[in-house]
Amino acid sequence: MIMQKTDGEYVYFYPHYNFINSSREYGWEFSDEDMYAFKEANSWNREMSDSSKFLRVRISRRKDRLGPLAVERIIEIHDEIFPDENLNRGQTLNSMVFLRSDNYGRSAYQVDVRIGYNPRAIIVQADHTFDIHTGMLEITDINRYQTDLRLLMERNGWNQP
């Protein structure tokens, strides 16, 4: 992850293209070309751009694990995405990771299941509704999904009233 700056209370970063993934456990690694493109997208070794292009997020020492959804709603959404999975309550809750919310109450989650399935990104609306057809992205290329994630967020009105 690349952040553009911090003031001790907030971190500032470009939206959508501020991260790259690697996990030796799942065989996901990024190449030198991937790293170069990642740095280029984040103005690496260049003068800082206008800070109005950055997102600002308060620094927190404790991550909200479930986000704004009630436990039962998380389980309902998981069961809708994976109706054939027979996970217990704890496994289901551990498979959904709250990422962040927008300024209007929508929430983004990452959903991981057993090895052999691709992870998903989902957007839950402010009223806690979820549309499996428009609110979910299956991540098939772990190093190149930032644009697809941005489009998912835009389709779901991310940070729009």
JOJO-V502968 format. One line per field, one symbol per residue. ss: DSSP state (~ for helix, > for strand, _ for the rest). A space follows every 10 residues. Layout:
BEGIN
ss->???
END
This chain:
BEGIN
ss->____>>___> >>>>______ __>~~~_>__ _~~~~~~~~~ ~_________ ~~~>>>>>__ __________ ~~~~~~~~~~ ~_______~~ ~~~~~>>>>> >_____>>>> >________> >>>>______ _____>>>__ _____~~~~~ ~~~~~_____ _
END
